[in-house]
Amino acid sequence: PDPKITFVIVSKQHSHRFFAANRRDANVKNGNLKPGTVIDKGVTHPFEFDLYLYSHAGIQCTSRPIQYHVLVDENQFSADEFQEITYSMCYTYARATKSVSLTPAVYYAHLAADRARYH
């Protein structure tokens, strides 16, 4: 059988910022939302599959969420499954010892594009 794919647009070029409604929901050290926080209601598209994910612990109130917009999902992931897989992948970047803001596939694609530009 042919492999199934999930096609996602990943964007950090947006102006959305989110803040904890309660202090207990924020990181005590820096005031950011805690890593693993997902926003998938209220500010997302009402009919399409998109979300904002805080996957890393940033420095003093500087964390920005990454927007994930699923265009094609042949794997038929539930929202929770997709969020968990995406968040878990942020811990697998070879150049970091902690979670990163983007999934490593995006970082590696960016590195490959930069190299191709100069060769």
Disulfide bonds with the S-S distance in Angstrom:
none
